[in-house]
Amino acid sequence: MAAMAALQSSMTALSLSSNSFLGQRLSIPPSLSPLHLKRWERKECKPNSLPVLHKMHVKVGDTIKVISGRDKGKIGEISKIFKHNSTIVVKDINLKTKHMKSRGEDQPGQIIKIEAPIHSSNVMLYSKEKEVTSRVGHKVLDDGKKVRYLIKTGEILDSDENWKKLKEAAKEKTEVAAAAPAADTGAAS
């Protein structure tokens, strides 16, 4: 009790009240307050709060060559694209190790390799036939179809066979995903 009285008398001597800082926000001078955030702290958004989607020179299924970074010189096929930050996932490139915890007694913990995204500016389109990298160009064919082509070789990237192959692969992936939960429920019954 005496300690409390001594504390109150010392605070009155400093002309501060005992509740001057309690429950109140600290005022930060405007020169120190962060008025604008850094570019990497938040995604750039449209007025309707959706992220801005950037145009990219590559699409899913394209064969590319990495031109900078740790995996420089490696060749692979694009499996996934993230347009809001211009990154891509390439099969067997930029592998990272992930330590998975055990989810129960039946599943032990494990260390797996996953493909991490890389920026689209670090890759170039690659021609398997001529074994050369090239920039992409756009042209309209005689039948009025707009296609992408490799500038160095003239090879057309957007052919009907490529699209059919990609659609079939996507369909197989959805069928496998749909069949997996059905198999799990059948095993549980």
Secondary structure, 3 states (H helix, E strand, C coil): CHHHHHHHHHHHHCCCCCCCCCCCCCCCCCCCCCCCCCCCCCCCECCCCCECCCCCCCCCCCEEEECCCCCCCCEEEEEEEECCCCEEEECCCCEEEEEECCCCCCCCCEEEEEECCEEHHHEEEEECCCCEEECEEEEECCCCCEEEEECCCCCECCCHHHHHHHHHHHHHHHHHHHHHHHHHHHHHC
